[in-house]
Amino acid sequence: MPTFNLQTNVPGDRVSSSQLAADLSKAVSKATGKPEAYVMVSVSTDKPMMFGGTEEPCAYGELISIGAVGGDKNKAISAALAEVVQRHLGVPASRLYIKFYDVARTDFGWNGSTF
């Protein structure tokens, strides 16, 4: 059930959102070891954002997962996601923040219940 939400100030007309989402989905699955069948990705472009006092391309992501995140794992996941973001959006890793959430099974709903 890993879910990765990405916001960026990069204009949507410069991005293939479906290809970006597909590549992020694969990267999340591989980096977390979770089946891609349970991975959800959302991409929001054209967000008013500023990083380091400039409006140069930047991005913010949140990865929510039941396990598979935390400690040194986050470094590898961050590197994998940063590579995809830079390749598709031109946002350097130094202008991307990612927040990791490790949630309990009972705190994430799916299929009319929880995990």
Disulfide bonds with the S-S distance in Angstrom:
none
